[in-house]
């Protein structure tokens, strides 16, 4: 991010954040601006004292000062948290008033707001109040904002109960804050503020303040937001597009009175402030500001920032001499929760009365336009960060009865991701009779996701026109595909593809939506993409090229599935318990998910054992501590009592349940097994339900170390990478392939002594069943002869799944559904695929014993040092030469070997990626591949493995190229 780089007219970056709705963030913070970048890229403007940006920089100072200041604030804030916690846990007036305050906060935000969150909110208010008072004294924000006023009452009570030393420490902080803000001289001011001559530059100053101050001072809370720096080009494109749609579809102007506009997830208020600055509101600006503009934010700090940003944008246009006019369209609330009550009226809250009144006014307003950037966080519980899903019964039920009901996917969790919820909530928020417009910038995964087929069907039915501008940038890919995706729109902030969507609901137009799609193009840098977005300005610009999409019956918009594929035999079907018309029984399983890979996997069996014993010991100590504490307070819950320290343990929701039940863990030596973690990476694993998050049916595939099996491990549904598969005779990790699904040759069931007969044959107390169905055996024997066995069919499937014809013809189908198996016309071709599958299986299972490739040149092997740190290409553009370690080089690697690609990268590159020393940042646990070589007494193991995988790759290529051509 740079300030006024070549003085852009409308370019730059603006801060937008999603709501704190739980789960893993999709976004991260971009690299911070250096002081040199700031001072060198600004252009002189003259009267710096009158510029809003100048005021901010004058008060905040340089980046080093800001960072130090932020760290100080973080310490003070943590002290306030501890102090408030102590006061509110002591019986008396403070505890009673705090419980009352918590109830008020729950009414305004969400019923599930907990005491810890309320305490942090109060602490943030206490330490940010003097900051805002000093930075924005002309606007009297802290004194006039209704939420700030409400919080101040609770703070005053707490302060009245504080000890003198507590009050003194806070007063000292207040004094230091004011001193910090007033400490810079004119020369420093001029050096930093020259060039702040446009609204974009001023917006960037606010972003820098947030990034370099609040994100450091209050990291725990800002981490929950899914903060993303949305380029202004995107914000302006959405605003301009909406303005044009209003004219063309509704004969309205965005400046018209009573055209109500809402940003439900406002973050720093960028969309509303840019709309104010755009000039589109014309002479009606004052009316629109007072009546027609609305936005919500769920977190206190961005709510404060948004209020200030919007108010500053307005006063900058109308003039400060008009006096302070608060923006009454912003609410501190959870947009999703706002409509969870069946009652149309909001239950007024006395403490936050004005905020409640604003929320009521917004709830009853006839919203015609909804714009913004919905939260990106995935919908999942994150026990380690104490981030939980928030249930929205009405909204979740709407998704269940619409998007999920129309979806044919088995796994529908993605439909409850917050940005998908934003689509459902916003669609319902528009008036069916009057219609309206929704325009979001979101993750683009919904466009082609298998679980979002129902979403696409609903959007087609519910809207009259839909415009999708795909900005690409998916960096969850690799190789050439990654290059084609181009630059990431949010820089380091996201690896996901991004799209701008404009959805129009015009009641005058009947029938399914007309869907228009535009792809920004291949191989474009981020800068080029932003330039094109700015140049095109809106969806109706003549430079926009639109394709009209006609969805198929499956709800596909892009990469539509083949009707022919549907006629093939399903590889398996979980819903088909009778094994009718499938290749494998429904006892296939997803790969193993531990949720604590750093603990449960290791190249060293000894280190793995020590790590697990340490983890169990720490977990058990938490059980003992919890049970002891619960004797004094029976209402205690484990999640609020355990020690969250990743150096000792990695938590998930299962452990909280076990602790609540008083369950102690015990180390089981039989749970130490070998597994296939990534392609051609065999590793030690602790395979045990206590410490594995999801075992699925894997224990029926490998009940003990003594039960053999073979698994065809294929890419799961919804994969972003091209389909691939790999055979395994070990427990497979969920990401061996992308979302691995394991189709077994056998599965095992414990012997039921009551049902045991004379003819029951068991293996170690388990009955072995065929994973291949009797149905497909009968089909193949009738087609290819009675000598066909289930082994033949198993290897036939493995061979067929490697066919280039099959993979290329049905590439779209294989990303959206499990494989369906085509039966070739004659026995000769069946046998060719069976023999090829068997040869591939032998090669892939025995990769550690194949002959190492000998036609390369090895330099430095005679020194006998085979220890690796990280294996690298000598030149990233030349894959024929590898630097194995400082002593050994490998040259002359045939490029053809890289054609064997599995799970998105070549087999050779998997070795380079996985066989390096890695240290888990959170736990500090080390995973060293040299330990494997040492424990197996094979010093050359890794070097020979790399040479063997070259052989495997070339032989795989040879076998695949020899497969019969398929004619469908």
N, C-alpha and C positions, 0 to 999 in steps of 0.2 A: 504494500500500500504506500503511495507517495502523495504528497500534498502539492496540488497545483502543478502537476507534471505537464509542462508545456502549456500551462494555463488553459485547461479545458473549459469549454463553454458550458457543457452540461455533464461532464464526466465525473467519475470518482466513485467512492464507496460510501455506503450509508449503513448504519447499524440497524439490524432488525433482529429480534429474538423471538423464539417460540415460548409457549407456556411450559411451566415446569410440570409436565404430565408423567414423568417417570421414565426410566429405561435408559439404555445406552445411548449417548449422543452421537448423532451423525456428524456434527460439526465441531470444529476446534478453532482456536484463535490463530489468526495469521501472524506472521512475524511482525514484531513491533517496529515502528519507525525509529530510525536513529536520529540523533540530534543533528548530525551532519546533513541527512536527507532533508530534514525540516528546514534548516536555515538556508541550504543552497538552492532549494527549488521554489522559493517564494519570490514574488516580484514586488517592488516598492509601490506603496499606495498613498503616501502622504499622511493624512490625518488618522493615525492608528488609534488614537484614543476613542474615536467615535465608532470604531468597528466592534461588533460583538465578539468576533474572534480575538481581537486584541485584548478585550477585557478578560477573556478566559485565560489566554496565555500569560498575561500580566499577573494573574492571580495564581496560576498553577506553577509557572516556572518551567525549567528545562526537564527533560525526561529523567535524568538522574535524580533530581529533587523529587519528582513525582513518584518514582518507584520507591525511594526511601520513605517518603511520606506515606505511601500506600501500605508499606510493611508496618510502619508505626501504627497506622489506623487498624490494621488487622489484629495487632496485639491488643490494642485498646478494646476493639470490638469483642475479642475473645474474653477479655476481662469482664466486659459488661454482661456477656452471656453467663459466665460463671456467677457473677454477682446477682443477676436477676433470678437465675435458677435457685440459688440459695434462699433468696427472699421468698420466692413463691412456693418453696417446699416447707417453709416454716408456718405453722398454724397462726392465723391472725388476719388482720385487715388486708395485707398484701396478697395472701393466698386467695382470699375470698374475691377480691377485686380482680385478680388475675384470671380466675376461673370465669368470672363474668366477662372479662375482656376476651378470653379465648372463645367463649360462646358467641360473642359479637363477630369475631373474626371468622368463625365457621359459617355464620349466616352470610357474610359478605363474599367469602372466597369459596369454601367447600366444607361440607360437614366433617370431612376427614382430616382437616388441619389439626395437627397435634401440638402439644404444649411446646415441644422443642422448636417447632417452626415459629410459633407465636413469640417465643423468647428471642429468637434470632431477629425477627421483624422489629421488635422493640429496641434491641441492641443496635441494629442498623440505623434506625431513626435517630437514636441518641448521638451516634458518632457522625452521621451525615448532616444533621441539622445545622451545625456551625459552618460546615462546608458550603451548603447551599445559601445560607444567609450571607456568607462572605462573597461568594461568586455571583450571586444574583440579587444583591440588596436592592437594586432599583426596581425589581419586579416583586419584591416582598413575597416570594414564593412560600417560604416556610410558614409565614404568618397567615397566608390566605388559603392555602390548599386545604380542603376539608379533611383529607386523610391525615395530613400532617397535624392538623389541629386535634383530631380525635386521638392520635397516638400520644400527643403531648400530655393529655390528661392523665393517662396511665403512667407516663414517665415521671410526672410531677409527684404522684403518690409514691412511686418507688424511691425517688430522690429524697422525699421527706423522711423515709425510713432508713436511709443510708447512713453509714458511719461517717464521721468527718473525714477520715483518710480516703474513703471511697469518693466522696464528693470532691475532695481536694484533687484527686488524681484526674477526675473528669474535667474539672475546671482548668487544670493545668493543660490538658489536651486541647480544650477550647481555646485557651490563650495561645498555645503553640500554633494552632490552625490559623488563627487570625494573623499571627506574626509571620507565618510561612507565606500567606497570601499577599501580604503587603511588603515583602522583603526585596522585591526586584527593583532595580533602578531603570531609568529611561533607556539607557543603552541596551540593556537586556531586552526590554520590551520591543524596541525597534528592530533588533536583530531577529526576533521570533515572529513578529506579526506582519512584516512587510509582505504585501501581496495578497492579504486576505480581502479581496475585493469582490468576491461573489459568494452566493449562498452555499454553493457546494463546498468551498473552502471552509466556511464557517461550520458547516455540518461536520467536516472532518475534524475540526478542533474538538467538537463535542465527543466524537468517536474516540479520539486519542485520549481525552480525559477519562472516558469510560474504560477503555482498554488498559491504560497505564495506571489507573487508580482503582476503580471499583472492582475490576476483575481480579486484582491482586488482594485488595483489602477484604473482599468477601467472596473468595474463590469457591467455597462450598456451595453457595447459593447460585452464583453465576454459572457454575458447572451444570446445574440442573436446567438451565434455560435453553440449551441447544443454541447458543449464541452463534449467529452467522452474519457476516458482513456482506449484505446484499449490494451489489454494484448499483449505483444510482441509475445507470442506463436501463436496468431492468425495472426499477421502480417507475421511472418516467415512461417507459414503454407501456406498462400496465395502465397508468393514469391516462395517457393519451389515447390508448385503445378503448378504454371505457368511455371516454368523452365522445369518441367517434361512434361507438355502438349506440349510445343514447340518442344521438342525432338520427342515425340511419334506421334504427329499429323502433324507436319510441317517440321520435319527433320531440325530444326534450334536449335541453342543454344542461351540462353538468353544473352550470351556475344558477339554474332555475331554483326558485324557492320550493321547498318541500321535496326536492330530490335528495333523499337521505342517504348518506354514505357511511359505511362502517368498516373499520379495520379491527377484527375480533382478537387479533394476537399482535398487538402494536409494538411490543418491544420498546424501542427508543422513539416511537412516534414518527418514523421516517415517511411512511406513505402519506399521512395527513399533513405533515409539515411540507413535503414536496408538492402536494396538491395546492396548498396555500401559496407557495412560492412560484407555482407554475404560471400564474396569471389567468388560468382558465376560469376562475371564479368571478373575475371582473368586478363590476360595481356592486355586486351582491356579496362581496367578501365578508363584510361585517355581519350580515344576516346569516350566511352559511356558517360562519365561525360560532355564532351564538345558538343556532338551532339545528343545523343539518349535518354536522360532522360529528362522528362518534368513533370511539375506540376503547378497547379494554386491555388491561394488563393484569396478570395474576401475581407478579412479584413486585415488592415495594420499590427496589432501587430502579429498575427500568421504568416503573410507573412515574417516579419522580422525574427521571431523565426525559421521558416522553412528554410530560406536562410542560416542562421547561422548554424543550425543543419546539413544541407546537406554539406555545405562547410567544417565544422569541420570534419565530417565523412570522407570526401575525403582527406583532408590535414593530417589527423591522419594516413592514410594508405601510402600516397605518401611521407610524410615528410614535415615539415614546412620549411625546408631549400630550397625547390623548389620555395618558394615565393607564394604570395597570388594569387589564381586563382578563380575568381568569378564564381558562378554557374549560367550560362546563360539560364538554362532550366526552371527557375521559372518565373511566370508572376503574377502580381497583376491584377486579372481580374475575372469576373464572367463566369465560364465555360459554363453555359447555355446560357448566352448572347452572347458569342463569336461566336456562329453559328446562331444567329438570323437574320443576314443580308443575303438576297438572293445573294448579291454580294460576290464572293469568296474572295475578297480582303478586308482587314481591312483598314478603313479610318485612315491614319496615324495621330497621335496626336503629335504636336510639343513639348509640355511641357513634355510629357511622351514618348518621341520618342523611346528610347531604349526599354522601356516596350512594346510599340506597335510593334517594330521590332521582339521582342521575341514572342509576341502573333501571329504575322503573320507567323513566322517560324514554330511555333507549329501547327497552323491551316492548313498549307500545308504539314506537315509531314505525312508520311504514318504510322499512329499509328497502331501497331499490338497487343499491350497489354495494357489494362486499368485495373488498380488496385486501391484499396482504400476503404475508409469508407465514403459513401455518407452522406449528412446532414440528421438528424433524425427529424427535426422540422415538426410538422403537418402543412398541407396546410390550414391555416385559418387566417383570419385577427384577430389580437389581438389589439383592440383599446386601451385597458388600458395601454399596454406597448408601444403603438405607433409602433407596428410591423405590417407591412402590407404584403399582398401577392404581389409578383412581377410577372406581366404578361410576359409570353414568347410566343408571338403569334405563331411563327413557331413550337416550341416544344409542346405547348399546343394543337395546331391543329394536330400534329402528334399523340399525345395521343388520341385525340378525334376520329381520323380516324383509329386507330388501337386498342389499349387496350379498350377504351370505346365502340367502334363500335361492338366489339366482345363480350362485356359483357352483360349478361342477367339481371344484377342487376338494380334496380330502382335508388338507390343512388350510384353515381359514384364519389363522391368527393374524396374518398381515392386514386383514380388513379392520383390525382394531388399533392399528398404528394411528397416532394422533393426527397426522396429516390426512389420512383417509377419513377419520372422524370429522375433520374440518370440512371435507366435501359434503358429507351427509348433513352435518349441522347447518351449513350455509345453504344447501339446497332446500332444507326445510324452513329456513329463516325467511326466504323470499315469499312474497304473497303470490299464491297460485293465480289469483284473479288479475293482478296487475303486472306480474312478472318482474323481471329485473336481470341483473348481470352479476356474475361472480368471476373474479380474476385473481388467480393465485400464482406464485412461483413456488414450485414444489419439487421434491424428488420425482424423477420421471419413471420410476419403477412400475407405477400403476398402468402405464401405457401398454405393457406387454407381459405383465406378471400373470402367472397361472391362477393365483388366488384372487386376482382382481377382475376376473371375467364378469362376475356379477355386478361389480361397480360399473364397468363399461356398459353393460346392458342397461342398467338403471339410468345412467347419464344419457344414453341414447333415447330412452323413453321420456325422461323428465325435462329435457331441454329442446329448444328449437334449432339452435346453432351452437357448435362447439369449435373453437379454434385452438390448436395445440402447436406451439412453437418449441420444437425439441432443440435444446442447446447442447445436448450431448455431454461429454466430459466424464463418462463412466471410467473410473480408474480402478475398479475392482476386476478389471481385465488385465491382460498382459500381452507382450509382444506387439505384433502388427495391429491387432484389434485395439490395444490401448492407444497406439499412435493415431489411429483413425478417429478415435473418440475425441482427441484433441484436448485443449487446455481445460482445467477445472474452473468453472465459473466463479466459485467461491475461493479460488486459490487453494491454500493448504486447509481451508475450512471444510472441504467435503470431497469424498471420493465418488459420490453418487452422480449419476446423470441428472440433469436439471431440465425442467420444462416450464414454460409459461403457458397457462391455460386460461382462455376466456370463454365462459359459458353463458349463453343467452337464453332466457326463458321468456319468449314472446307469446302470450296467450292467443294472439291473432293467428298464429301459425300452428297448424295441426300436423300430426304425424311424427315419425321419428326424426331425430336431429340430423341436420346436415353437418357432417364432420369434416373439417378442413385441417390438413396436417402439413407442416413445413419443417424440414430438417435443415439446420444451420450449415451442415456440410462436414466433410472429412478433413482431418489433419489441420484444423485451425487452432491457433494459439488462443489463450484466454484474451489477450489484448485485441486480437483480430475479431473475435466473437463480440466483444463489447463494442468495438467500433461499428460492426455491422448492425447490432441492435440499436445503437444510437442513430445510425444512418436511416434505418427503416422506420423508426419513430412509432409506428402503430400498425395494427394488423391489416389496415386497408391501404397501406403504402404500396405504390406500384412496384417497389423492389421486393416485396414479399411474394414468394411463389408458393401457391397452395395446391395440394393434391386432395381430391375429394375421396374420402374413405367410405367404403361400403362394408360394414361389419358382417362377418359370417354368423351362422347360427350359434357358434360356440362363444360368441362375444369377442372374437379376435379383431383388433383394429390393424395392428402391424404384424408382420410375419405370420400370416394366417395359416392355420393348420390345414392339412390335406384331408379331403374326404376319403381318399384311398386308405390312408393310415388307419382310419377308424374301422376298416374292414378286417384288419389283421387280428391275430389272437393276442389278447392281453397277456403280458408277461406274468402278472398276478393281479389280485384284486382283494383288498382287505374286506370289502363289503360282500364278497362272494365266499361264504363260509363252507360251501359244499364243493369247492374246487371245480365248478362247472366252467368249461371252455377257457381255461387258463393254462399257462405253461407250468408255473410253480404254484404250490399251495399258498394260502394266505399267511403262512408262518414266516414270511420274509421279515427283515428287521432293518430299521435305520441303524447307522453306525453308532458307536459308543460316544456319549457326551459326558465328559467329566465335570466341566465348568471350573476345573482347577488343574489344568494340564501341567503347570509347573510343578505341582505336587505329585500327580498321578502318573506321569511319564518321566523316564530318565534312561539314558544310555547305560548308566551304571546300576546294576541290580542292588548293590550295597547302598549306594546313595538313595535310591528309591525307597528302600526299606527304612533308612534313617529318617528320610523326609516324612514318610507316612506315620512312623511311630511318633515323631515330633508333633505332627498335625493332630493326631489322635489324643496325645497327651494334653495339648493345649485345649482342644475341644472339650475333653472330659473335665478339665479344670473349670471351664465355663459352666458346665452342667452343675458341678458341685457348688460353685459360687451362686448360681441362679437359685438352686433349690434352697440354699441357706437364706438368701435374701427374701425369697417368697414366704418364708415362715413369718416374717414381719409384715409383709404386704402381699396378700393373696391375689391382688389384682395385677401384679407385675407380669409383663410379657418378656420373653427371652430377647426379642429383637431390640428392646430398650435397655437391656442390662449387659449384653455381651460386650467384650472388648473387640473393637473393629481395628485390627492391626494386621495388614497383609503380610507382615514379616512372620507372623505366627500361623495364620490360617486364612483361607479364602472361603467366604460364606456364601451360601445360597439358601433359598427359602426352606429347603428340606431340613437343614440343620436347626432352624428356628423351631420347626415342628417337633423335631426329635428332642431338643432341649426342653421345650414346654412339657414333653411327655417324660422327662427325666431319663432319657435313654443314653446310656454310656456306650462308647464304641470299643471294640477290641480288635487288635491287629490279627489278621488271618494270613498266615504264610502261604496258604493255598491260593490266595488271591493274587499272588505275584505271577504274572503270565507274560508271554511274549505277544506283541500286537503289531499290526501294520498301521503306522501312524500317518504317513504320507507315502506317495508312490516310491517303492523300493527303499523305504526307511523302516527297518525292523527295530523295535525298541521295547524295553521293559515297561510293564504297565501294572498298576494296582487296580484290578478288575473286581470291584466290590460295591454293592448297592449303598453302603454307608457313605462312601466318599465319591461316588459317581452320581452326577445329577440325573442322567437318563441312561438306564441300561437297556431299555426297550426289550426285545426278545433275544438279545444276544446270549443270555445264559441258557436258552434252549438250543442255541447253535453250538455253544462250547460250554457244556455244564461243568466240565473239569478239564484239567490239563491233559487228560488221557483220552479225550474224545476227539476223534479226527473229523474234519469237515472241509468242504470246499465252498467258497462263496464267490458268486459273480457280483462284484461291487460296482454299481452303476451310478451315474449322476442322478441326483434327485430332481423332483419337479421344481421348476422355477429357477433353474440354473442360469447364471449370466454367461457362463462359458460354454463352448461347444461340448457336446456330449462325448463322454469317454467311459471306459470301464476297465477294471483290473481284477484279476482273480486273486483270492487270498485263502490261505489255510490257517489264518490267525484272526483273532478279534480285530475288527477294522474300526478305525476312528471315523466319526461323522464327517470329517472333512478330508478323508482319504480321496474321495471324489467330492465335488461340491454337493453337500447334503446327501451323503452316501446312502443308498438303499442296497441291502445285501440279500441276494437271492441264493438260498443254500441248496446244496445237493442233498443234505439231510437235515432233520431237526430231531431233537431228543425230548422225551417226556419221562419223568420219574415213574418207576414201576409202582403201580397201585397193588399192594399185597392182597387186597380184598378181591381184585379182579384178575389176579394172576392165575394162569392155567398151566397145564402140563406143557403146552406148546408155546408159552410165552418165552421169547428169547430176549435177554437183557444184556447190556454191556455196562458193567460197573454200576448196576442199579438203575439204568435208564433203558428205555425202549427206543430204538432208532427207527425213524420214519423217513420215507422218501420225500424230498422236497419237490421233485418232479411229479406231476399229477398223472393218474391213470388215464385221464381224458386225453392228454396229448400223446401218451404212449400208444393208445388205440388209434388215434388219428394218423400218427406217423407210420405205424405198422401197416395200416390199410393203404397208405400212399407209397411207402418205400420198401415194404417187405417185413416179414415176421422176425427177421434177425435184429431189427432195431431194438436197442435197449435204452433205458433212461440215462445211462452214461452218454450214449450217442447223442441224445437230445440235449443234454447239459452242454456238451462241447460244441454242438451245432449252434446253440444260442450264443456261446462265447465267440465263435467264429463269425456268425452273422453280424453281431454288434460291432465288429471291427471293419465291416465292409464300407468302403468309401461311397459306393452307390447308395447304400442304405443311409449312412450318416448325412450325406449331402442332400439327398432327396427329401429327407424328413427332418432336417435340422430344426425347423420351427416346432414341429410336433414333439421332438425329443426334449425341448426346453420346457414344454408346457404340460407334459404328461409322461407317465412311465412308458418304457418301450413296449411296442406291440410287435409281435413276431410274425414275419412273413415266411411261409413254407414254400420252398422252391418246387418247381414242377416235377423234377425227376430225381430218382434215387442217386444218380451219378453226382449231381450237384449237391444233394444232401450230404453225401459221403465226403465230397470235397470240403464243404464247410465244417463238417464234423472233424475231419482229419486236421484241417487248419486250426480249428479251435483247440484241439488236443495239443497240437504242436505249440501254439501260443501259450496255453496253460503251462505246459512243461517249461517253457522258456521263462515265463514270468514268475512261476513259483520257485524255480531253481536258479534265480538270477545270481545267487551268491557262489554258485559252483560252475557257471559257464566259463568258457575259456576267455581270459582277458584279451581285449583287442590288441594285436601285436604290431600293427602297421604304423603306430604313432612313434614319435621319437621322444624318449625319456632322457632328460638332462638332469644330472645331480643325484640320481638314484643310488649311485655307488657310495654316497655319504651315509646312507642308512638312517637318515632322519625323516620319519614319516608322520610326525606330529603335525596336525593342522590347527590353524586358528580360523581362517576363512579362505576358502578356495575362490579364486577370481579369474576372470578373463584378463589376459595381459592387456588387450585392447578391447574395449567394449564393442567396437565395430568389427572385430575379428574373432569369430568363435572357433577358429581352428587351433588356437593356442590358449592354454590354461596355466596359470601360476598356482601350482598345488600348495606350496609353502615357500618360504624364502630360499630353500635349497633346490627344490624340484620344479621343473617345467615340463609340460606336455605339449608337443607341437604335432601338426599333421593330422588333427582330428578331422575326419570327413564330414562335410556339411550335411550330407545325406542323413547322418545319425540324428540330426536335430529335427527331422521330419516326424519322428515318433513323439507325438504330443499327447500328454495325458493330464487331465485336470488343469488345462490352460497353459501348461508350459512343457517344454521338452523334458524327457526323462533325465537327460544329462544335467539340465539346469535344476532339476529337483535335487540332485546330489549336491550341487554347489550350494543350494539354498539350505538344505537340511543338515549337511555335515560340516557345521561350523560351531564354535564354542558360543553358547548363548547364555546370558544371565537375565533372569526375569527381574525387571525393574522393581516391581512391587515387593516381591518376597526376598529378592537377593539370591534365589536358588540358581545354581549353575547346572547346565546340561552340556556335557562335554563328550563329543563323539569319540574322542581318543580313549575314553574309559571303556567303550565297547571293545575296541581293538585290544586294550590291555587285559580286560577280563577274559576275553576269548583267546588270548595268547597268539594273536595274529597282528603283528606290528604293521604289516602292509595292508590291513583290511580295507581302509578307506581308499587308498590309492588303487588297489586291485578292484574294489567295488566300482570306482569310476571307470576303469578300463573295461570291466565286465558289462557295465550299462551301455557302453558304446557298442559292444557286441550285441547285447539285447536289442538295442534300438535298430541296428542295421538288419538283424534277423527278423525282427517284427515287421519292419518295412518290406522285407523280401516276401514274407508270408502273406501279408495283407495285399501286396500287389499281385500275388498269384491267385487270389480268390476269383471264382467265376463272376462274370458280370451279371448283374441282376436286371431282369426285365419285369417291371411291375404291371 
